[in-house]
Amino acid sequence: MNATEPRRRWRPRSVRARTALAVASTAAVILAAMGWWVHRDLYRQSTQIATEQAVQQLLALNDQLREGVVPARASAVPYEVVATGRRTAVAYGGGMEDFDPGTRHVMPAPTGEGSPNYVRMPVNRDYAPGIRGDMAGEMYRVLAADIEADELSSDEVAALGIAADARLRVYVVVLPRAAEEITEATDRLLLRAGLVGLVLIAAIAYFTVRVALRPVEAIRVLTASVTASDPRERVTVPATGHEITALATTINATLQRLDNAAAQQRRFVADAAHELRSPLTTLLASLEVALAYPERTDWPAAVTTAARQTRRLQALAEDLLLLARLDTRAPAADPETVDLTALATRLTGEYPLTERALTLTCDGTAPAYAHGDPDAYERLLRNLIDNAARHAAHRIQVTIRNQDAWVVLTVHDDGPGVPTEDTERIFERFVRLDDARSRDHGGTGLGLAIARDLAHRHRGTLTLAPRTLGACFRLRLPRAPAPAGK
């Protein structure tokens, strides 16, 4: 599967552009929300101011009428005073003259049903277009107050030109136009400021990310120069302590692991070549001597030597192939339930002890079950016995016991000990703790390394007791329940 995500055409390629686009989009949403809030709050406050102006105008008109004074037409707020029994308006101003209310009144006459809250301005009259001319046909909120004529003196009634039993009503129009104009002007200003702000935010985000990614680009360039043959390059770790520092530290650790793996691989190849060269050299030398002096060659002995070295080559090749499979960490097949007691008993009975007189016994009677691959367990146990056979003096014993949730398998021999400091090195691949003995017996740490890898693969542990070489190889594996019918 390709790890590279397919790029959509509408998406920018660089992280800088994507970050700038994301920041600008987020800022646009935030600015839009703030602009909507400012718009609503400004309109509400402006409308409230217009209402307060209308209330003040209504109170002033009411006071003038109660004193018998006809209000002047000059007014910042449209108003009209009407009365029952009168065809024309008592007074008007603030733009109501555009409707020519001198012929009749625009606002409805007082009735006993209360005053209206909203009034639609007429459109069927000729009026001179002016500042308030666009009020025609629109619905407006009005504030009203009633005055009874009997509350006034006869002189005040006469001054106002109304009947003695009339009812006066004062209308003041609440104009939201100022609020709308202020809000529209503010909206245009916010729109221009928002667009400029978005451009600045996107540019700042772009260049900020560009500066922040410079160490990443330096890491990329240096990492690109690392090759399999020379993985010793390391990136510079910034001293800022932020995420780039963690990235550089992780990349250096990764490069170090690659360097160690490459060194281990080279060492493995060199050691494997050295181990293969020894039997090949012996085999080639014996065959060349036999071919050079055929009449004086002991052919059965030469063939026996060639067969022994060929078996060594075959065993080494199989070990190397098994190590390669183990290093791939390939998932194991479904585990089976293996009786380690039966497996150890069979191997001790079949193991060839032809080169030296050794006694090989198995001490285990109760079945000991563990999950895993039977072939892998057989290979593991055979490697342990092979190592014990190389170094034992007279006796090898395999012991198997069930201990709580574990199966413990030990391989004893009576061979020489190994120093405490070498108890872990014994499991290294191709290790030699005794060069002379290794050359004489052809032994390496390859078999024990494979045994430990197999033990770990089956969730177990393989340890070596101090001052013994094979005398106490202890294998601990999770105990499995007995199969059905056992």
C-alpha positions as CSV (number, residue, x, y, z in Angstrom):
1,M,0.0,0.0,0.0
2,N,1.4,3.4,-1.0
3,A,1.8,5.6,2.1
4,T,1.5,8.8,0.0
5,E,-1.9,10.3,0.3
6,P,-3.4,11.2,-3.2
7,R,-3.5,15.0,-3.4
8,R,-6.8,16.6,-4.2
9,R,-6.5,19.3,-6.9
10,W,-8.3,22.0,-4.9
11,R,-5.9,21.6,-1.9
12,P,-2.6,23.5,-1.8
13,R,0.5,21.3,-1.7
14,S,2.7,23.1,0.8
15,V,2.1,23.0,4.6
16,R,2.6,26.8,4.6
17,A,-0.2,27.4,2.2
18,R,-2.5,24.9,3.9
19,T,-1.8,26.4,7.3
20,A,-2.4,29.9,5.9
21,L,-5.6,28.8,4.3
22,A,-6.8,27.1,7.5
23,V,-5.9,30.1,9.7
24,A,-7.6,32.5,7.2
25,S,-10.7,30.3,7.1
26,T,-10.9,30.2,10.9
27,A,-10.3,33.9,11.1
28,A,-13.1,34.5,8.5
29,V,-15.6,32.5,10.6
30,I,-14.6,34.3,13.8
31,L,-14.7,37.7,12.1
32,A,-18.1,36.9,10.5
33,A,-19.5,35.9,13.9
34,M,-18.0,39.1,15.5
35,G,-19.4,41.2,12.6
36,W,-22.8,39.7,13.0
37,W,-22.7,40.4,16.7
38,V,-21.6,44.0,16.2
39,H,-24.3,44.5,13.6
40,R,-27.0,43.3,15.8
41,D,-25.8,45.1,18.9
42,L,-25.2,48.4,17.0
43,Y,-28.7,48.2,15.4
44,R,-30.3,47.5,18.8
45,Q,-28.5,50.4,20.5
46,S,-29.3,52.7,17.6
47,T,-32.9,51.8,17.6
48,Q,-33.0,52.3,21.4
49,I,-31.5,55.8,20.9
50,A,-34.2,56.6,18.3
51,T,-36.9,55.4,20.6
52,E,-35.6,57.5,23.5
53,Q,-35.5,60.6,21.1
54,A,-39.1,59.8,20.2
55,V,-40.2,59.5,23.8
56,Q,-38.5,62.9,24.7
57,Q,-40.2,64.5,21.7
58,L,-43.6,63.0,22.8
59,L,-43.2,64.4,26.3
60,A,-42.2,67.9,25.0
61,L,-45.2,68.0,22.6
62,N,-47.5,66.9,25.4
63,D,-46.3,69.7,27.7
64,Q,-46.7,72.3,24.9
65,L,-50.2,71.2,24.2
66,R,-51.3,71.2,27.8
67,E,-50.1,74.8,27.9
68,G,-52.2,75.7,24.9
69,V,-49.2,76.2,22.6
70,V,-49.2,74.8,19.1
71,P,-45.8,73.1,18.5
72,A,-43.5,74.3,15.8
73,R,-43.0,72.4,12.6
74,A,-39.2,72.3,13.0
75,S,-38.5,68.9,14.6
76,A,-35.9,66.2,14.3
77,V,-38.6,63.5,14.8
78,P,-41.7,63.3,12.6
79,Y,-44.9,64.0,14.6
80,E,-48.5,64.9,14.2
81,V,-51.3,66.0,16.5
82,V,-54.9,65.1,15.6
83,A,-58.2,65.7,17.4
84,T,-61.7,64.3,17.2
85,G,-64.2,66.5,15.3
86,R,-61.4,68.1,13.3
87,R,-60.7,67.3,9.7
88,T,-57.2,68.7,9.6
89,A,-54.2,68.1,11.9
90,V,-53.8,70.4,14.9
91,A,-50.0,70.4,14.3
92,Y,-47.3,68.5,12.5
93,G,-43.7,68.6,11.7
94,G,-40.4,66.8,11.3
95,G,-41.1,65.7,7.7
96,M,-44.9,65.1,7.9
97,E,-45.4,68.1,5.7
98,D,-44.2,66.0,2.7
99,F,-47.6,64.3,2.9
100,D,-49.4,67.7,2.9
101,P,-51.4,67.0,6.0
102,G,-52.8,70.6,5.9
103,T,-55.7,69.2,3.9
104,R,-56.3,66.4,6.4
105,H,-54.4,64.4,8.9
106,V,-52.2,61.4,8.1
107,M,-52.5,59.6,11.4
108,P,-55.8,58.0,12.4
109,A,-58.1,60.0,14.6
110,P,-58.6,59.1,18.2
111,T,-61.2,56.5,19.0
112,G,-62.2,54.6,22.0
113,E,-60.2,51.5,21.0
114,G,-56.8,52.8,22.0
115,S,-53.9,54.1,20.0
116,P,-52.1,52.0,17.3
117,N,-48.5,50.9,17.8
118,Y,-47.7,50.8,14.0
119,V,-49.0,53.0,11.2
120,R,-48.5,52.6,7.4
121,M,-47.8,55.9,5.7
122,P,-50.1,56.7,2.8
123,V,-48.9,56.6,-0.8
124,N,-52.0,58.0,-2.6
125,R,-51.1,61.6,-2.1
126,D,-49.0,64.0,-4.0
127,Y,-46.1,65.1,-2.0
128,A,-42.8,66.8,-2.7
129,P,-40.0,64.3,-2.5
130,G,-37.6,65.4,0.2
131,I,-35.6,64.1,3.0
132,R,-38.6,62.1,4.4
133,G,-40.2,61.4,1.1
134,D,-39.2,57.7,1.1
135,M,-41.5,57.2,4.2
136,A,-44.5,56.7,1.9
137,G,-45.9,53.2,2.0
138,E,-43.7,52.0,4.8
139,M,-44.8,50.7,8.2
140,Y,-43.5,52.7,11.1
141,R,-43.7,52.3,14.9
142,V,-45.4,55.2,16.5
143,L,-45.7,56.5,20.1
144,A,-48.9,58.2,21.1
145,A,-50.4,60.1,24.1
146,D,-54.0,61.3,24.5
147,I,-55.1,64.6,26.0
148,E,-58.8,65.4,26.9
149,A,-60.0,68.9,26.1
150,D,-61.8,69.1,29.4
151,E,-58.3,69.0,31.0
152,L,-57.5,72.3,29.4
153,S,-58.8,75.8,30.0
154,S,-61.2,77.5,27.5
155,D,-58.4,79.8,26.3
156,E,-56.1,76.8,25.7
157,V,-58.8,75.0,23.8
158,A,-59.5,78.1,21.7
159,A,-55.7,78.5,21.0
160,L,-55.5,75.0,19.8
161,G,-58.6,75.3,17.6
162,I,-60.4,72.2,18.9
163,A,-63.9,71.6,20.3
164,A,-64.5,71.7,24.0
165,D,-65.3,68.0,24.2
166,A,-62.5,66.8,21.8
167,R,-59.7,64.4,22.4
168,L,-56.2,65.3,21.3
169,R,-53.8,62.6,20.3
170,V,-50.1,63.2,19.8
171,Y,-48.2,60.8,17.4
172,V,-44.5,60.6,17.3
173,V,-42.9,58.4,14.6
174,V,-39.9,56.2,15.7
175,L,-37.5,56.4,12.8
176,P,-35.1,53.4,12.5
177,R,-33.5,55.0,9.4
178,A,-30.7,56.5,11.4
179,A,-30.0,53.1,13.0
180,E,-30.1,51.4,9.6
181,E,-27.8,54.0,8.0
182,I,-25.3,53.7,10.9
183,T,-25.5,49.9,10.8
184,E,-24.9,49.8,7.0
185,A,-22.0,52.2,7.2
186,T,-20.5,50.1,10.0
187,D,-21.1,46.9,8.0
188,R,-19.2,48.4,5.0
189,L,-16.3,49.4,7.3
190,L,-16.2,46.0,9.0
191,L,-16.2,44.3,5.6
192,R,-13.3,46.3,4.3
193,A,-11.4,45.9,7.6
194,G,-12.2,42.1,7.7
195,L,-10.9,41.5,4.2
196,V,-7.7,43.4,4.9
197,G,-7.4,41.6,8.2
198,L,-7.8,38.2,6.5
199,V,-5.1,39.0,4.0
200,L,-2.7,40.1,6.8
201,I,-3.6,37.0,9.0
202,A,-3.0,34.6,6.1
203,A,0.3,36.3,5.2
204,I,1.5,36.3,8.9
205,A,0.5,32.7,9.2
206,Y,2.3,31.8,6.0
207,F,5.6,33.4,6.9
208,T,5.4,32.3,10.5
209,V,5.0,28.6,9.4
210,R,7.8,29.2,6.9
211,V,10.2,30.3,9.6
212,A,9.0,27.6,11.9
213,L,9.6,24.9,9.3
214,R,13.2,26.0,8.4
215,P,14.6,23.5,10.9
216,V,12.4,20.8,9.4
217,E,13.7,21.6,5.9
218,A,17.3,21.4,7.3
219,I,16.5,18.0,8.8
220,R,15.0,16.8,5.6
221,V,18.0,17.9,3.5
222,L,20.4,16.2,5.9
223,T,18.3,13.1,6.2
224,A,18.1,12.8,2.4
225,S,21.9,12.7,2.3
226,V,22.0,9.6,4.5
227,T,22.8,6.4,2.5
228,A,22.8,2.8,3.5
229,S,26.5,2.6,3.1
230,D,27.1,5.7,5.4
231,P,24.3,6.2,7.9
232,R,26.5,8.1,10.3
233,E,25.1,11.6,9.6
234,R,23.1,13.2,12.4
235,V,20.8,16.2,12.4
236,T,21.3,19.3,14.5
237,V,19.1,19.3,17.5
238,P,17.7,22.9,18.2
239,A,18.1,24.1,21.7
240,T,14.6,25.6,21.9
241,G,13.0,22.5,23.4
242,H,9.9,22.6,21.2
243,E,8.4,19.9,18.9
244,I,11.2,20.3,16.3
245,T,13.7,19.3,19.0
246,A,11.7,16.2,19.7
247,L,11.6,15.5,15.9
248,A,15.4,15.9,15.6
249,T,16.0,13.7,18.6
250,T,13.8,11.0,17.2
251,I,15.4,11.1,13.8
252,N,18.9,11.0,15.4
253,A,17.7,7.9,17.4
254,T,16.3,6.4,14.2
255,L,19.6,7.0,12.3
256,Q,21.5,5.5,15.2
257,R,19.4,2.4,15.1
258,L,19.9,2.2,11.4
259,D,23.6,2.6,11.9
260,N,23.7,-0.1,14.5
261,A,21.6,-2.4,12.3
262,A,23.9,-1.8,9.4
263,A,26.9,-2.5,11.5
264,Q,25.3,-5.6,12.9
265,Q,24.4,-6.7,9.4
266,R,27.9,-6.2,8.2
267,R,29.3,-8.0,11.2
268,F,26.8,-10.8,10.7
269,V,27.8,-11.2,7.0
270,A,31.5,-11.2,7.9
271,D,31.0,-13.8,10.7
272,A,28.8,-16.0,8.5
273,A,31.4,-15.8,5.7
274,H,34.1,-16.7,8.2
275,E,32.1,-19.7,9.6
276,L,31.3,-21.0,6.1
277,R,34.9,-20.5,5.0
278,S,36.3,-22.8,7.7
279,P,34.5,-26.1,6.6
280,L,34.8,-25.1,2.9
281,T,38.6,-24.7,3.3
282,T,38.9,-28.1,5.1
283,L,36.7,-29.8,2.5
284,L,38.6,-28.2,-0.4
285,A,42.0,-29.1,1.1
286,S,41.1,-32.7,1.7
287,L,39.7,-33.1,-1.8
288,E,42.7,-31.4,-3.4
289,V,45.1,-33.7,-1.5
290,A,43.1,-36.7,-2.5
291,L,43.1,-35.7,-6.1
292,A,46.9,-34.9,-6.1
293,Y,47.8,-38.2,-4.5
294,P,45.1,-40.6,-5.5
295,E,47.2,-43.8,-5.0
296,R,48.2,-42.8,-1.4
297,T,44.8,-41.4,-0.3
298,D,42.7,-43.2,2.2
299,W,39.5,-42.7,0.3
300,P,37.1,-43.9,3.0
301,A,38.7,-41.4,5.5
302,A,38.7,-38.6,2.9
303,V,35.0,-39.2,2.1
304,T,34.2,-39.3,5.8
305,T,35.9,-36.0,6.3
306,A,34.2,-34.5,3.3
307,A,30.8,-35.7,4.5
308,R,31.4,-34.3,8.0
309,Q,32.4,-30.9,6.6
310,T,29.4,-31.0,4.2
311,R,27.1,-31.6,7.2
312,R,28.6,-28.7,8.9
313,L,28.0,-26.5,5.9
314,Q,24.4,-27.8,5.7
315,A,23.8,-27.1,9.4
316,L,25.2,-23.6,9.0
317,A,23.1,-22.8,6.0
318,E,20.0,-24.0,7.7
319,D,20.8,-21.9,10.8
320,L,21.4,-18.8,8.6
321,L,18.1,-19.3,6.8
322,L,16.3,-19.8,10.1
323,L,17.8,-16.6,11.5
324,A,16.7,-14.7,8.3
325,R,13.2,-15.9,8.8
326,L,13.2,-14.9,12.5
327,D,14.6,-11.5,11.8
328,T,11.8,-10.8,9.4
329,R,9.3,-11.0,12.3
330,A,6.9,-12.7,10.1
331,P,3.6,-13.6,11.9
332,A,3.6,-17.2,13.2
333,A,0.9,-19.6,12.1
334,D,-1.9,-20.6,14.5
335,P,-0.1,-22.2,17.5
336,E,-0.5,-25.8,18.3
337,T,-0.4,-27.5,21.7
338,V,2.9,-29.3,22.1
339,D,3.8,-31.9,24.8
340,L,7.4,-30.9,25.6
341,T,7.9,-34.0,27.7
342,A,7.1,-36.3,24.8
343,L,9.2,-34.1,22.5
344,A,12.3,-34.2,24.8
345,T,11.9,-38.0,25.3
346,R,11.8,-38.6,21.6
347,L,14.8,-36.4,20.9
348,T,17.0,-37.9,23.6
349,G,16.2,-41.4,22.2
350,E,17.0,-40.4,18.6
351,Y,20.0,-38.1,19.2
352,P,23.2,-39.6,17.7
353,L,26.1,-39.8,20.1
354,T,28.8,-41.4,17.9
355,E,31.8,-39.2,18.3
356,R,32.2,-39.5,22.0
357,A,30.9,-41.7,24.8
358,L,28.2,-39.5,26.3
359,T,25.1,-40.4,28.3
360,L,22.0,-38.5,27.4
361,T,18.9,-38.9,29.6
362,C,15.5,-37.3,29.9
363,D,13.9,-36.7,33.4
364,G,10.2,-36.0,32.8
365,T,7.2,-38.2,33.3
366,A,4.2,-35.8,33.5
367,P,3.0,-34.2,30.3
368,A,4.1,-30.5,29.9
369,Y,2.0,-28.6,27.4
370,A,2.9,-25.3,25.7
371,H,1.5,-23.4,22.7
372,G,3.7,-23.0,19.7
373,D,5.2,-24.7,16.6
374,P,6.4,-28.3,17.2
375,D,9.2,-27.9,14.6
376,A,10.4,-24.7,16.3
377,Y,10.4,-26.4,19.7
378,E,12.3,-29.4,18.3
379,R,14.9,-27.1,16.7
380,L,15.2,-25.1,20.0
381,L,15.8,-28.2,22.1
382,R,18.1,-29.8,19.5
383,N,20.3,-26.6,19.6
384,L,20.6,-26.8,23.3
385,I,21.5,-30.5,23.2
386,D,24.0,-29.8,20.4
387,N,25.7,-27.2,22.5
388,A,25.7,-29.5,25.6
389,A,27.2,-32.3,23.5
390,R,30.0,-30.2,22.3
391,H,31.1,-29.2,25.8
392,A,30.0,-32.1,28.1
393,A,32.5,-34.4,29.6
394,H,30.4,-37.5,30.1
395,R,26.8,-36.8,30.8
396,I,23.8,-34.7,29.5
397,Q,20.4,-34.6,31.2
398,V,17.2,-32.9,30.1
399,T,14.7,-32.2,32.8
400,I,11.1,-31.0,32.4
401,R,8.8,-29.8,35.2
402,N,5.4,-28.0,35.5
403,Q,5.7,-25.1,37.9
404,D,2.5,-23.1,38.4
405,A,1.7,-21.4,35.1
406,W,5.0,-22.2,33.6
407,V,6.7,-25.2,31.9
408,V,10.4,-25.2,32.9
409,L,12.8,-27.2,30.7
410,T,16.5,-27.4,31.7
411,V,19.5,-29.0,29.9
412,H,22.4,-30.1,32.2
413,D,25.8,-31.2,31.3
414,D,29.0,-31.8,33.2
415,G,31.2,-29.6,31.0
416,P,33.5,-26.8,32.1
417,G,32.1,-23.6,33.5
418,V,31.8,-20.1,31.9
419,P,32.6,-16.9,33.8
420,T,29.7,-14.9,35.2
421,E,30.4,-11.9,32.9
422,D,30.0,-14.2,29.9
423,T,26.6,-15.6,30.7
424,E,24.8,-13.1,28.4
425,R,27.5,-13.1,25.7
426,I,27.0,-16.8,25.3
427,F,23.7,-16.1,23.4
428,E,25.3,-13.7,20.9
429,R,25.5,-14.8,17.3
430,F,28.9,-16.3,16.3
431,V,30.3,-15.6,19.8
432,R,33.5,-17.3,20.8
433,L,34.4,-17.6,24.4
434,D,37.2,-20.0,23.8
435,D,38.9,-19.6,20.4
436,A,40.8,-22.9,20.5
437,R,37.8,-24.9,21.6
438,S,35.7,-23.3,18.9
439,R,38.2,-24.1,16.2
440,D,38.5,-27.7,17.5
441,H,34.8,-28.4,17.7
442,G,33.5,-26.0,15.2
443,G,31.2,-24.4,17.7
444,T,29.7,-21.0,17.5
445,G,27.0,-19.1,19.4
446,L,24.7,-19.3,16.4
447,G,22.6,-22.3,17.7
448,L,22.1,-20.7,21.1
449,A,21.2,-17.3,19.5
450,I,18.6,-19.2,17.5
451,A,17.3,-21.0,20.6
452,R,16.9,-17.6,22.4
453,D,15.1,-16.1,19.4
454,L,12.7,-19.0,19.2
455,A,12.1,-18.8,23.0
456,H,11.2,-15.1,22.7
457,R,9.0,-15.8,19.7
458,H,7.0,-18.3,21.8
459,R,6.7,-15.8,24.7
460,G,9.3,-17.6,26.9
461,T,12.7,-17.0,28.3
462,L,16.0,-18.8,27.9
463,T,18.7,-18.2,30.6
464,L,22.0,-19.6,31.6
465,A,23.1,-20.1,35.2
466,P,26.5,-18.5,36.1
467,R,29.7,-20.6,35.9
468,T,28.1,-23.3,33.8
469,L,28.2,-23.8,30.1
470,G,25.0,-25.7,29.2
471,A,24.8,-27.2,32.7
472,C,21.7,-25.1,33.5
473,F,20.1,-23.8,30.3
474,R,16.7,-23.0,31.7
475,L,13.8,-22.5,29.3
476,R,10.5,-21.1,30.7
477,L,7.4,-21.2,28.6
478,P,3.7,-20.3,29.4
479,R,1.9,-23.4,30.4
480,A,-1.0,-24.5,28.1
481,P,-4.1,-26.5,29.1
482,A,-4.1,-30.2,28.0
483,P,-5.8,-30.8,24.7
484,A,-9.3,-32.4,24.8
485,G,-9.2,-36.1,25.4
486,K,-5.7,-36.1,27.0
